[in-house]
Amino acid sequence: MILSQVAQECLGQLHNTLVAKQYAKRTIRNYMQEMRFLFAHYHEIAPASISQQDIINYINFIINEHGVGREKCHQVAQSCSFFYKHVYPSAFIVPSAFYPRKTHKLPQSLPRSAGYLR
């Protein structure tokens, strides 16, 4: 994974901030991983220069190329939100603007052989 020195320093700052705010170890691991993936995807761009549109493009990329679901998109958005609010403050839109809306699917009907339908 290609990460610039600046990106590595930003990840260090992210880790220190998460620890200082007493986030759970699992949250720290997840946020660090998501930001590492984002920085690697945009390795030619400094973390301070990653825009809202870049984040949207990245989320579309992981949906289309990797088939990730809503929860993964939510995790990426939350990680970006934390980083750009607390570590590298910048004008940042609410994270819900970055991930897909929840889809409402009708439940499948029960088969007659289940004994529920008479």
Secondary structure, 3 states (H helix, E strand, C coil): CCCCHHHHHHHHHHHHHHHHCCCCHHHHHHHHHHHHHHHHHCCCCCHHHCCHHHHHHHHHHHHHHHCCCHHHHHHHHHHHHHHHHHHCCCCCCCHHHCCCCCCCCCCCCCCHHHCCCC
